[in-house]
Amino acid sequence: MLIYLHVNCALKRIFASIYTKNTDPWNAGVLIGTAFNLTGMTHLIPKFIGETLHMISQACIFISLFTVGAALYGHRITMNRVFAFNMMMKCIANGFIALGIVTLFHIHGNDAKELVLLLAMPTATIATIFALQWQIETREAISVYLESTLCSIITLPLFINIMS
């Protein structure tokens, strides 16, 4: 009985947290879009709205880069042991770990290339945006974002060459 009450209380807290987080319009939009796609109801959306949403989604990459660039203006980057470790793991170790997985599981062709390149990619802009929004380790997030992007100029061609 005690275990049931403990699990029941935990589930109530989880669902309350999910409900609280998903009342945000951004999250609600993602959930509604996911529901439309999973249920196959996308044909109910008028064509001009669907085309507009598709065009907006294609521009999101450039908008996020512009947003991060504007947010980074005036911030300083850092260089310390934690930063150096993050850079080594993100830029170099991830790619070699992916190469090990590809070799271990005998993955070939485009699937192998995608796995290695995706793990060797620089830090996503959204991580930096979240760090800036919630003011959590902003200097480290900015530093890793900028430096991993610069490092990828060397590491991505290196991994492409290794995979060829």
Backbone bond lengths (Angstrom), bond angles and torsions (degrees), N, CA, C in turn:
res aa  C-N    CA-C-N  psi(-1)  N-CA   C-N-CA  omega(-1)  CA-C   N-CA-C  phi
1 M - - - 1.451 - - 1.531 110.68 -
2 L 1.345 115.08 -42.03 1.449 119.63 -179.74 1.530 111.42 -63.86
3 I 1.339 116.27 -39.98 1.469 120.22 178.60 1.524 109.85 -64.55
4 Y 1.341 117.42 -41.18 1.454 121.52 178.83 1.534 110.60 -60.20
5 L 1.338 117.32 -43.79 1.461 120.67 -179.79 1.526 111.19 -65.69
6 H 1.327 115.68 -39.66 1.466 119.72 179.33 1.534 111.08 -64.33
7 V 1.325 116.58 -46.67 1.464 120.90 178.98 1.520 110.55 -65.01
8 N 1.338 117.04 -41.12 1.451 121.69 -179.50 1.540 110.33 -62.69
9 C 1.338 117.94 -43.51 1.463 121.40 178.29 1.527 110.80 -64.96
10 A 1.326 116.85 -40.67 1.459 120.59 178.75 1.525 110.63 -62.92
11 L 1.330 116.76 -43.57 1.466 120.19 178.80 1.523 111.24 -63.50
12 K 1.337 116.70 -39.64 1.462 119.60 178.23 1.525 110.90 -62.60
13 R 1.347 117.41 -40.70 1.462 120.83 178.04 1.525 110.76 -65.37
14 I 1.326 116.89 -40.32 1.472 120.50 179.83 1.517 110.09 -63.72
15 F 1.345 117.42 -48.48 1.457 120.24 -179.10 1.525 111.81 -66.18
16 A 1.329 117.47 -34.91 1.467 120.37 176.72 1.518 110.03 -65.31
17 S 1.333 116.80 -39.80 1.464 120.83 178.07 1.519 110.91 -65.24
18 I 1.325 116.13 -44.11 1.472 120.06 179.13 1.523 109.96 -62.14
19 Y 1.328 117.20 -43.09 1.462 120.66 179.90 1.526 110.47 -63.02
20 T 1.345 116.84 -44.51 1.461 120.75 -179.31 1.520 111.03 -62.71
21 K 1.323 117.29 -43.44 1.457 120.60 -178.96 1.520 111.88 -68.78
22 N 1.319 117.43 -32.12 1.460 120.29 -173.25 1.522 113.58 -92.02
23 T 1.324 117.69 7.29 1.457 118.42 171.54 1.525 110.67 -85.37
24 D 1.317 116.74 -8.43 1.454 121.90 174.54 1.536 107.68 -67.57
25 P 1.345 119.12 134.29 1.473 120.65 -177.43 1.528 113.97 -57.97
26 W 1.332 117.71 -34.62 1.462 119.77 179.52 1.515 110.58 -64.42
27 N 1.315 116.36 -47.13 1.462 120.26 179.76 1.519 111.23 -66.26
28 A 1.330 116.24 -38.95 1.464 119.77 178.59 1.530 110.26 -62.59
29 G 1.333 117.04 -39.67 1.467 120.58 177.82 1.516 112.16 -62.37
30 V 1.332 116.22 -41.54 1.466 119.88 178.01 1.526 109.99 -64.27
31 L 1.330 117.31 -43.82 1.470 120.11 -179.99 1.530 112.11 -64.89
32 I 1.317 117.00 -40.83 1.469 120.53 178.67 1.522 110.43 -65.09
33 G 1.349 116.97 -43.98 1.460 120.62 178.07 1.517 112.07 -62.25
34 T 1.325 116.47 -41.27 1.462 120.83 177.73 1.521 110.76 -63.85
35 A 1.324 116.42 -43.16 1.467 120.08 179.25 1.527 111.09 -62.52
36 F 1.331 117.15 -41.60 1.465 120.34 177.56 1.522 111.08 -61.33
37 N 1.321 117.29 -44.17 1.464 120.45 -178.89 1.518 112.10 -68.28
38 L 1.328 117.53 -43.62 1.463 120.25 -176.89 1.521 112.79 -69.63
39 T 1.322 117.18 -31.76 1.465 119.89 -179.17 1.518 112.68 -89.44
40 G 1.330 117.48 -5.16 1.464 120.36 179.04 1.517 113.07 75.40
41 M 1.318 117.80 21.22 1.465 120.97 -177.65 1.524 112.70 -90.35
42 T 1.326 117.05 13.08 1.462 119.14 -178.28 1.524 112.41 -65.57
43 H 1.321 116.90 -22.10 1.469 119.32 178.37 1.530 111.97 -69.71
44 L 1.337 117.61 -13.75 1.464 120.88 178.63 1.530 112.30 -80.57
45 I 1.322 116.41 -16.47 1.466 120.49 179.49 1.529 107.99 -79.34
46 P 1.335 117.53 129.74 1.476 119.42 177.87 1.526 111.23 -56.79
47 K 1.324 115.55 147.54 1.458 121.30 -173.34 1.528 112.45 -58.59
48 F 1.334 117.69 -42.95 1.462 119.45 -177.28 1.529 111.40 -66.08
49 I 1.326 118.28 -31.94 1.465 120.78 177.01 1.531 109.81 -71.36
50 G 1.316 116.53 -42.40 1.458 120.36 178.29 1.515 112.07 -61.55
51 E 1.347 116.64 -42.70 1.461 120.43 178.49 1.527 111.56 -66.60
52 T 1.331 116.78 -37.42 1.465 120.77 177.79 1.516 110.61 -64.71
53 L 1.333 117.44 -45.64 1.460 121.45 179.02 1.527 111.31 -63.63
54 H 1.333 115.95 -37.49 1.466 119.38 177.93 1.529 110.53 -64.82
55 M 1.322 117.11 -42.43 1.459 121.11 179.48 1.537 110.47 -64.34
56 I 1.327 117.37 -40.75 1.467 120.88 177.93 1.522 110.14 -63.88
57 S 1.328 117.15 -42.04 1.469 119.40 -178.88 1.526 111.36 -65.92
58 Q 1.328 117.65 -31.50 1.459 120.19 177.51 1.535 111.64 -69.43
59 A 1.326 116.86 -27.41 1.462 121.16 -179.18 1.527 112.71 -86.44
60 C 1.322 118.11 -8.80 1.463 121.24 -175.17 1.519 113.17 -59.82
61 I 1.310 118.27 -37.31 1.466 120.81 -178.77 1.524 109.68 -61.30
62 F 1.310 117.14 -47.55 1.451 120.82 -177.99 1.522 111.19 -69.06
63 I 1.329 116.69 -36.87 1.464 120.43 178.34 1.520 110.24 -65.34
64 S 1.337 117.46 -40.95 1.463 119.61 -179.45 1.528 110.61 -66.97
65 L 1.320 118.11 -38.65 1.458 120.46 177.25 1.523 111.30 -64.32
66 F 1.309 116.62 -41.86 1.462 120.87 177.57 1.527 110.64 -64.01
67 T 1.331 116.73 -42.77 1.463 121.54 -179.87 1.516 111.41 -62.24
68 V 1.323 116.91 -46.00 1.462 120.04 179.04 1.525 110.00 -65.15
69 G 1.311 117.43 -41.42 1.462 119.86 178.26 1.521 111.85 -59.95
70 A 1.330 117.09 -42.50 1.462 120.47 177.95 1.525 111.20 -66.70
71 A 1.319 117.01 -38.58 1.468 121.14 -179.45 1.523 111.79 -70.48
72 L 1.330 116.93 -29.76 1.461 120.80 -178.18 1.523 113.05 -78.90
73 Y 1.311 116.36 -16.58 1.457 119.55 -176.89 1.531 109.65 -57.50
74 G 1.306 116.23 124.93 1.454 121.00 177.59 1.512 115.11 91.03
75 H 1.316 118.93 -6.76 1.466 121.16 177.85 1.521 109.41 -89.59
76 R 1.318 115.33 149.44 1.460 120.57 177.93 1.515 109.13 -101.14
77 I 1.321 115.27 147.05 1.456 119.32 175.62 1.527 108.75 -93.71
78 T 1.321 115.26 157.01 1.462 119.86 -177.78 1.512 110.50 -116.18
79 M 1.312 114.50 163.37 1.457 120.54 174.32 1.529 106.61 -141.10
80 N 1.326 116.12 110.05 1.456 121.63 176.64 1.522 108.57 -147.82
81 R 1.332 116.86 -174.60 1.466 119.76 -176.15 1.531 112.38 -65.20
82 V 1.329 116.85 -40.89 1.466 120.25 179.39 1.525 109.77 -62.54
83 F 1.312 115.98 -43.43 1.456 120.91 179.20 1.535 111.20 -62.81
84 A 1.332 116.22 -45.84 1.471 120.31 179.86 1.521 110.75 -62.32
85 F 1.331 117.46 -40.08 1.469 120.86 177.84 1.528 110.47 -64.27
86 N 1.336 117.36 -45.35 1.469 120.79 178.76 1.525 111.22 -60.33
87 M 1.320 116.26 -41.02 1.461 119.93 179.87 1.528 111.47 -65.57
88 M 1.321 116.45 -43.64 1.471 119.14 179.40 1.524 110.70 -63.27
89 M 1.324 116.74 -42.35 1.466 120.26 -179.20 1.524 110.85 -67.77
90 K 1.326 116.83 -46.04 1.464 120.45 -175.20 1.516 112.19 -70.94
91 C 1.307 116.85 -45.89 1.469 119.74 -171.92 1.525 113.90 -85.86
92 I 1.315 117.60 -32.50 1.458 119.23 -172.24 1.527 112.21 -115.53
93 A 1.324 116.71 -53.92 1.471 120.21 -173.31 1.526 112.13 -64.08
94 N 1.335 117.86 -40.96 1.467 119.92 -179.66 1.528 111.63 -57.31
95 G 1.318 116.62 -43.60 1.467 120.37 179.70 1.516 112.10 -63.97
96 F 1.340 116.32 -41.91 1.464 119.20 179.56 1.523 112.16 -71.95
97 I 1.331 117.42 -32.40 1.466 120.33 173.53 1.527 109.37 -63.08
98 A 1.328 116.33 -42.57 1.467 120.11 177.70 1.523 110.80 -63.60
99 L 1.330 117.26 -39.95 1.473 119.82 176.56 1.526 110.67 -61.47
100 G 1.328 116.88 -39.50 1.462 120.66 176.71 1.516 112.10 -63.40
101 I 1.331 116.96 -41.97 1.468 121.07 178.56 1.526 110.40 -64.14
102 V 1.329 116.16 -43.43 1.462 121.33 179.04 1.523 110.32 -60.37
103 T 1.319 116.56 -43.38 1.464 120.96 179.97 1.521 111.36 -69.38
104 L 1.328 116.53 -44.44 1.466 121.72 -177.16 1.529 112.48 -62.30
105 F 1.334 115.84 -42.05 1.462 119.82 -176.55 1.523 113.42 -99.30
106 H 1.328 117.38 10.96 1.467 123.30 176.54 1.533 111.86 52.87
107 I 1.318 115.81 49.28 1.466 121.42 177.21 1.524 107.19 -89.89
108 H 1.330 116.63 131.66 1.460 120.74 -175.34 1.523 110.73 -128.36
109 G 1.311 115.25 168.25 1.460 121.89 172.68 1.517 113.28 73.59
110 N 1.330 114.22 -149.19 1.461 120.28 -176.43 1.521 112.69 -64.56
111 D 1.340 117.11 -32.30 1.466 119.41 178.41 1.524 110.81 -60.67
112 A 1.313 117.41 -42.38 1.467 121.55 179.27 1.530 110.36 -65.36
113 K 1.330 116.03 -44.42 1.464 119.54 179.87 1.525 111.67 -62.56
114 E 1.324 116.53 -42.50 1.462 120.55 179.40 1.518 111.56 -63.06
115 L 1.312 117.03 -43.59 1.460 120.76 -179.67 1.523 111.03 -61.01
116 V 1.313 117.02 -48.27 1.466 120.84 -177.93 1.524 110.42 -65.43
117 L 1.315 117.51 -47.07 1.464 120.28 -176.93 1.522 112.47 -68.05
118 L 1.322 117.47 -37.61 1.464 119.29 178.94 1.519 111.76 -65.62
119 L 1.319 116.90 -37.87 1.465 118.77 178.50 1.521 112.43 -76.49
120 A 1.317 117.82 -20.89 1.462 121.10 179.31 1.532 112.68 -91.75
121 M 1.328 116.90 -2.44 1.472 120.65 -178.53 1.528 111.35 -64.44
122 P 1.333 116.74 153.79 1.470 119.15 176.62 1.530 111.39 -68.51
123 T 1.311 115.30 168.56 1.456 122.18 -178.53 1.525 110.07 -59.14
124 A 1.325 115.89 138.75 1.462 121.47 -178.54 1.526 111.08 -70.45
125 T 1.304 116.03 150.49 1.463 120.78 179.72 1.518 111.81 -64.20
126 I 1.334 117.70 -31.12 1.458 120.08 -175.17 1.521 111.62 -64.30
127 A 1.331 117.81 -32.68 1.467 120.39 178.21 1.524 110.31 -63.40
128 T 1.310 116.59 -40.50 1.463 120.55 179.01 1.518 110.84 -70.34
129 I 1.316 117.27 -39.31 1.469 120.71 178.25 1.525 109.99 -62.17
130 F 1.343 117.63 -44.29 1.465 120.61 178.20 1.525 111.19 -62.85
131 A 1.318 117.67 -42.69 1.467 120.64 179.60 1.526 110.85 -61.62
132 L 1.327 116.68 -41.67 1.461 119.98 178.56 1.523 111.60 -69.29
133 Q 1.326 116.72 -38.93 1.462 120.20 -178.08 1.519 111.52 -65.21
134 W 1.325 117.30 -42.97 1.461 120.82 -176.28 1.524 112.81 -99.70
135 Q 1.329 116.89 5.62 1.458 122.17 177.16 1.524 112.75 52.54
136 I 1.335 116.10 48.27 1.465 122.25 179.31 1.527 107.87 -119.13
137 E 1.313 116.10 115.28 1.466 123.09 178.84 1.529 111.79 47.41
138 T 1.310 115.72 48.34 1.460 120.25 -175.82 1.528 111.84 -63.56
139 R 1.325 116.66 -42.18 1.464 119.36 -177.81 1.527 110.97 -62.15
140 E 1.344 116.75 -42.11 1.467 120.20 179.58 1.525 110.80 -67.41
141 A 1.331 116.83 -41.97 1.468 120.38 -179.71 1.522 110.97 -63.00
142 I 1.308 116.33 -43.54 1.460 120.59 179.24 1.522 110.30 -63.88
143 S 1.332 116.23 -44.51 1.459 120.35 -178.50 1.521 111.73 -62.94
144 V 1.329 116.67 -46.56 1.466 120.12 -179.54 1.526 110.34 -64.81
145 Y 1.323 117.48 -39.93 1.463 120.80 179.59 1.532 110.72 -61.20
146 L 1.327 116.74 -51.81 1.464 120.06 -177.62 1.522 112.15 -65.41
147 E 1.319 116.11 -48.12 1.461 119.54 -175.72 1.526 112.48 -70.52
148 S 1.333 117.61 -36.48 1.470 118.21 178.52 1.520 111.12 -68.86
149 T 1.323 116.66 -31.86 1.463 119.64 175.57 1.525 110.45 -66.91
150 L 1.323 116.58 -43.73 1.466 119.94 177.70 1.531 111.17 -66.77
151 C 1.324 116.48 -40.13 1.470 121.11 -179.85 1.530 111.24 -64.86
152 S 1.336 116.61 -31.91 1.466 120.10 -177.90 1.522 112.41 -66.76
153 I 1.321 117.30 -18.75 1.465 120.50 175.56 1.529 109.85 -61.55
154 I 1.324 116.47 -30.62 1.463 121.59 178.99 1.525 111.40 -95.81
155 T 1.331 117.17 -45.36 1.470 119.80 -171.37 1.525 113.66 -73.36
156 L 1.324 118.63 -38.13 1.469 119.19 -179.55 1.531 112.10 -63.42
157 P 1.339 119.50 -47.50 1.473 117.87 174.75 1.525 112.59 -61.16
158 L 1.347 116.77 -33.36 1.456 120.18 177.39 1.539 110.64 -61.82
159 F 1.317 117.07 -47.59 1.469 120.38 179.74 1.527 111.74 -68.51
160 I 1.320 117.40 -34.51 1.461 120.03 175.29 1.522 110.14 -63.11
161 N 1.328 116.49 -41.72 1.465 121.68 178.73 1.530 110.43 -65.19
162 I 1.320 117.79 -41.99 1.467 120.92 178.64 1.527 110.57 -63.75
163 M 1.333 117.62 -38.27 1.469 121.65 -177.25 1.526 112.33 -76.15
164 S 1.325 117.86 -18.11 1.480 120.42 -176.04 1.525 110.92 -74.09
